[in-house]
């Protein structure tokens, strides 16, 4: 006879995908009901911890690895590639931004260094601490990238979650400090990119997932290539380089190179990589649009506006091409 408590547990287990429920639902229900007092069973409910555990299992089983039904295995593989590409992009962007800032501050006269240091001093101790933390924590994207590719998953999760923290400050700062002007669109989009990457890493690289591996190339060389492309895009075109210019340029170069590589290597599967790059492209495009919106309210040099609009158009075209490749690859599979 089915009890009310068993019905409640089965309702919670409906969070799991159908293939997992078919294989494990009865066993899991028996485990949950093993030491329950039958006289008080109808007054009991699944605990918060049990519901949270099932929810985490639901995410993990949908981002599955080998052995799961093909749609879930493909989704898991695409999510893991998205994490690798997104962490790599944000790691290189953080390093390049800080290296170029230090290079600019340390060359020329002392005025440049004073301008650089004024971002950390002269505003009170709490503001100075926040500025230092905001400047240093994004460097942990690189630590997360290295840890992930060395299969140090706990370290990678901790590093990436800490690296994403500064993106939350622009959303909170206007609430606690009236002197900080709100910029909701750009701040929210930046936080979305960072935190979606961090949460995807925590969800997709579960204990059953395979070790992280880039589709091609050495991790160190790819990281250096991203840094070189970003730095060159700023140094060669400083008049059009805003906060999104370098990461977007690197994404365009990398995604275009990936498309050309797989057009040549027709024997390789493109579905998961195309899905991952298309998803990342949508986030970069949203960030590009949010940054462009900031320039609409102020007088903008024609060269800057032309560069930003051109980059936006290139992102639209390339992301659409990747989505088309992804759709074709999924239909083929």
C-alpha positions as CSV (number, residue, x, y, z in Angstrom):
1,X,0.0,0.0,0.0
2,X,1.4,3.4,-1.0
3,X,1.7,5.8,1.9
4,X,1.4,9.5,1.8
5,X,5.1,9.9,2.6
6,X,6.1,7.6,-0.3
7,X,4.0,9.7,-2.6
8,X,5.8,12.8,-1.4
9,X,9.2,11.2,-1.9
10,X,8.2,10.1,-5.4
11,X,7.0,13.7,-6.2
12,X,10.4,15.0,-5.1
13,X,12.2,12.4,-7.3
14,X,10.3,13.7,-10.3
15,X,13.1,16.3,-10.4
16,X,15.3,13.6,-11.8
17,X,15.4,12.8,-15.5
18,X,13.2,9.9,-16.7
19,X,16.1,7.5,-17.5
20,X,17.5,7.9,-14.0
21,X,14.1,7.4,-12.3
22,X,13.5,4.2,-14.3
23,X,16.8,2.7,-13.0
24,X,16.9,4.0,-9.4
25,X,13.5,5.4,-8.2
26,X,12.3,2.3,-6.4
27,X,15.6,1.7,-4.7
28,X,15.9,5.3,-3.6
29,X,12.3,5.3,-2.2
30,X,13.1,2.1,-0.2
31,X,16.2,3.8,1.2
32,X,14.3,6.9,2.3
33,X,11.5,4.8,3.9
34,X,13.8,2.3,5.6
35,X,13.7,3.5,9.2
36,X,10.6,5.6,9.1
37,X,8.0,4.9,11.8
38,X,4.9,3.7,9.9
39,X,2.5,5.2,12.5
40,X,3.9,8.7,11.9
41,X,4.7,8.3,8.2
42,X,1.8,10.3,6.9
43,X,2.8,13.3,9.1
44,X,6.4,13.2,7.8
45,X,7.8,15.0,4.8
46,X,11.1,14.9,2.9
47,X,13.7,17.0,4.7
48,X,15.3,20.1,3.2
49,X,18.6,18.2,3.0
50,X,17.0,15.3,1.1
51,X,15.3,17.7,-1.4
52,X,18.5,19.6,-1.9
53,X,20.4,16.3,-2.5
54,X,17.8,15.2,-5.1
55,X,18.0,18.6,-6.8
56,X,21.8,18.4,-7.0
57,X,21.5,14.9,-8.4
58,X,19.0,16.1,-11.0
59,X,21.5,18.7,-12.3
60,X,24.4,16.2,-12.3
61,X,22.3,13.5,-14.1
62,X,21.3,16.0,-16.7
63,X,24.9,17.1,-17.3
64,X,25.9,13.5,-17.6
65,X,29.0,11.8,-18.9
66,X,29.4,8.5,-20.7
67,X,26.7,5.9,-20.1
68,X,23.8,8.3,-20.0
69,X,21.3,8.7,-22.9
70,X,22.8,10.7,-25.8
71,X,20.9,14.0,-25.2
72,X,22.2,14.2,-21.6
73,X,25.7,13.1,-22.5
74,X,25.8,15.8,-25.3
75,X,24.5,18.4,-22.9
76,X,27.1,17.5,-20.3
77,X,29.9,17.6,-22.8
78,X,28.8,21.0,-24.2
79,X,28.5,22.4,-20.7
80,X,32.0,21.3,-19.8
81,X,33.4,22.8,-23.0
82,X,31.5,26.1,-22.3
83,X,33.1,26.2,-18.8
84,X,36.6,25.7,-20.3
85,X,36.2,28.4,-23.0
86,X,34.6,30.9,-20.6
87,X,37.2,30.4,-17.8
88,X,40.0,30.7,-20.4
89,X,38.5,33.9,-21.8
90,X,38.0,35.6,-18.4
91,X,41.4,34.5,-17.1
92,X,43.2,36.0,-20.1
93,X,41.1,39.2,-19.9
94,X,41.9,39.7,-16.2
95,X,45.7,39.2,-16.7
96,X,45.9,41.4,-19.7
97,X,43.9,44.2,-18.1
98,X,46.2,44.3,-15.1
99,X,49.4,43.9,-17.0
100,X,48.6,46.7,-19.3
101,X,47.5,48.9,-16.4
102,X,50.8,48.3,-14.6
103,X,52.8,48.8,-17.8
104,X,51.0,52.2,-18.4
105,X,51.5,53.3,-14.7
106,X,55.1,52.4,-14.6
107,X,56.2,54.2,-17.8
108,X,56.3,57.9,-18.3
109,X,56.4,60.4,-15.4
110,X,55.3,59.9,-11.8
111,X,51.8,61.4,-12.6
112,X,50.7,58.1,-14.1
113,X,51.7,56.1,-11.1
114,X,49.9,58.5,-8.8
115,X,46.8,58.2,-10.9
116,X,47.0,54.4,-10.7
117,X,47.6,54.4,-7.0
118,X,44.8,56.8,-6.4
119,X,42.4,54.0,-7.2
120,X,43.5,52.2,-4.0
121,X,44.4,55.1,-1.6
122,X,42.9,58.3,-0.4
123,X,39.3,57.1,-0.1
124,X,39.3,55.5,3.4
125,X,40.3,52.1,4.6
126,X,37.1,50.2,3.6
127,X,37.1,51.6,0.1
128,X,40.8,50.8,-0.3
129,X,40.3,47.2,0.8
130,X,37.4,46.8,-1.6
131,X,39.5,48.3,-4.4
132,X,42.4,45.9,-3.7
133,X,40.1,42.9,-3.5
134,X,38.3,44.0,-6.7
135,X,41.7,44.3,-8.5
136,X,43.3,41.0,-7.2
137,X,40.4,38.5,-7.1
138,X,39.8,38.3,-10.8
139,X,43.4,36.9,-11.2
140,X,42.0,33.7,-9.7
141,X,40.3,33.0,-13.0
142,X,43.8,31.9,-14.1
143,X,44.2,29.7,-11.0
144,X,40.9,28.1,-11.7
145,X,41.8,27.5,-15.3
146,X,45.1,25.8,-14.3
147,X,43.5,23.8,-11.5
148,X,40.6,22.6,-13.8
149,X,43.0,21.3,-16.5
150,X,45.0,19.5,-13.8
151,X,41.8,17.9,-12.5
152,X,41.9,19.7,-9.2
153,X,38.2,20.3,-9.2
154,X,37.7,21.5,-5.6
155,X,40.5,24.0,-6.0
156,X,39.0,25.1,-9.4
157,X,35.6,25.6,-7.9
158,X,36.9,27.7,-5.1
159,X,39.1,29.8,-7.3
160,X,36.4,30.6,-9.9
161,X,33.8,31.4,-7.2
162,X,36.2,33.9,-5.6
163,X,37.1,35.3,-9.0
164,X,33.4,36.0,-9.8
165,X,32.8,37.8,-6.5
166,X,33.9,41.3,-7.7
167,X,31.2,41.3,-10.4
168,X,28.6,41.4,-7.6
169,X,30.0,44.6,-6.1
170,X,28.7,47.0,-8.9
171,X,25.2,45.7,-8.2
172,X,25.5,46.1,-4.5
173,X,27.6,49.3,-4.3
174,X,24.8,51.8,-5.3
175,X,22.7,50.4,-2.4
176,X,25.4,51.1,0.3
177,X,27.2,54.1,-1.2
178,X,25.3,56.9,-2.9
179,X,28.5,58.2,-4.5
180,X,28.8,55.1,-6.7
181,X,26.7,55.7,-9.9
182,X,24.5,52.7,-10.8
183,X,25.1,50.9,-14.1
184,X,22.6,48.1,-14.0
185,X,22.7,46.8,-17.5
186,X,26.5,46.4,-17.9
187,X,26.9,45.2,-14.2
188,X,24.2,42.6,-14.5
189,X,25.5,41.3,-17.8
190,X,29.1,41.0,-16.4
191,X,27.8,39.2,-13.3
192,X,25.7,36.9,-15.5
193,X,28.8,35.8,-17.5
194,X,31.0,35.3,-14.4
195,X,28.4,33.6,-12.2
196,X,27.0,31.4,-15.0
197,X,30.5,30.2,-15.7
198,X,31.1,29.5,-12.0
199,X,27.8,27.7,-11.5
200,X,28.3,25.7,-14.7
201,X,31.7,24.6,-13.5
202,X,30.3,23.4,-10.2
203,X,27.4,21.6,-11.9
204,X,29.1,20.1,-15.0
205,X,32.4,18.9,-13.4
206,X,30.8,16.6,-10.9
207,X,32.5,13.4,-9.6
208,X,31.3,11.3,-12.5
209,X,32.5,13.8,-15.2
210,X,35.7,13.0,-17.2
211,X,38.8,15.2,-16.6
212,X,38.8,18.6,-18.3
213,X,40.5,18.6,-21.7
214,X,40.6,21.3,-24.4
215,X,39.6,20.1,-27.8
216,X,43.0,21.1,-29.4
217,X,46.3,22.7,-28.5
218,X,48.3,23.1,-25.3
219,X,46.5,24.8,-22.4
220,X,49.5,27.1,-21.8
221,X,49.9,28.0,-25.5
222,X,46.2,28.7,-25.8
223,X,46.2,30.9,-22.7
224,X,49.2,32.9,-24.1
225,X,47.6,33.2,-27.5
226,X,44.5,34.7,-25.9
227,X,46.6,37.1,-23.9
228,X,48.5,38.2,-27.0
229,X,45.4,38.7,-29.1
230,X,43.7,40.8,-26.3
231,X,46.8,42.9,-25.6
232,X,47.4,43.5,-29.3
233,X,43.8,44.5,-29.9
234,X,44.2,47.2,-27.2
235,X,47.7,48.4,-28.1
236,X,47.0,48.5,-31.9
237,X,43.5,50.1,-31.7
238,X,43.5,52.1,-28.4
239,X,40.8,54.5,-29.7
240,X,38.2,51.8,-30.0
241,X,39.2,49.7,-27.0
242,X,36.5,49.8,-24.2
243,X,36.1,47.3,-21.5
244,X,34.6,44.6,-23.8
245,X,36.8,45.2,-26.8
246,X,39.6,42.8,-26.0
247,X,37.6,39.8,-24.7
248,X,35.2,40.1,-27.7
249,X,38.1,40.3,-30.2
250,X,39.7,37.3,-28.6
251,X,36.4,35.4,-28.8
252,X,35.9,36.3,-32.4
253,X,39.4,35.2,-33.3
254,X,39.1,32.0,-31.4
255,X,35.6,31.0,-32.6
256,X,36.5,31.8,-36.2
257,X,39.7,29.7,-35.9
258,X,37.7,26.9,-34.4
259,X,35.2,27.0,-37.3
260,X,38.0,27.0,-39.9
261,X,39.8,24.2,-38.1
262,X,36.7,22.0,-38.0
263,X,35.8,22.8,-41.6
264,X,39.2,21.4,-42.5
265,X,39.1,18.4,-40.1
266,X,35.7,17.0,-41.3
267,X,36.3,13.8,-39.4
268,X,35.8,15.5,-36.0
269,X,32.5,16.0,-34.2
270,X,31.5,19.7,-34.0
271,X,28.2,19.6,-32.1
272,X,29.3,20.1,-28.5
273,X,32.0,22.6,-29.3
274,X,29.7,24.7,-31.5
275,X,27.0,24.7,-28.8
276,X,29.5,25.8,-26.2
277,X,30.9,28.6,-28.3
278,X,27.5,29.7,-29.4
279,X,26.3,30.0,-25.8
280,X,29.5,31.9,-24.9
281,X,29.0,34.1,-27.9
282,X,25.5,35.0,-26.8
283,X,26.8,36.1,-23.4
284,X,29.7,38.2,-25.1
285,X,27.1,39.7,-27.4
286,X,24.9,40.7,-24.5
287,X,27.9,42.2,-22.8
288,X,28.9,44.1,-26.0
289,X,25.3,45.4,-26.3
290,X,25.3,46.5,-22.6
291,X,28.6,48.4,-23.0
292,X,27.4,49.9,-26.3
293,X,24.3,51.2,-24.5
294,X,26.6,53.2,-22.1
295,X,28.0,55.2,-25.1
296,X,24.6,56.3,-26.4
297,X,24.1,58.9,-23.7
298,X,27.5,60.7,-24.2
299,X,29.3,62.3,-27.1
300,X,31.2,59.5,-28.8
301,X,34.0,59.7,-31.3
302,X,33.1,58.3,-34.7
303,X,36.0,55.8,-34.7
304,X,34.9,54.3,-31.3
305,X,31.3,54.0,-32.4
306,X,32.3,52.4,-35.7
307,X,34.6,49.9,-34.0
308,X,32.0,48.9,-31.4
309,X,29.2,48.6,-34.0
310,X,31.5,46.6,-36.3
311,X,32.4,44.3,-33.5
312,X,28.7,43.8,-32.6
313,X,27.9,42.9,-36.2
314,X,30.7,40.4,-36.3
315,X,29.5,38.8,-33.0
316,X,26.0,38.5,-34.4
317,X,27.2,36.8,-37.6
318,X,29.7,34.5,-36.0
319,X,27.3,33.4,-33.2
320,X,24.6,32.7,-35.8
321,X,27.1,30.6,-37.8
322,X,28.0,28.6,-34.7
323,X,24.4,28.1,-33.8
324,X,23.8,26.8,-37.4
325,X,26.8,24.4,-37.1
326,X,25.6,23.2,-33.7
327,X,22.1,22.5,-35.0
328,X,23.5,20.6,-38.0
329,X,25.8,18.6,-35.8
330,X,23.1,17.7,-33.4
331,X,20.7,16.6,-36.2
332,X,23.5,14.5,-37.7
333,X,24.2,12.8,-34.4
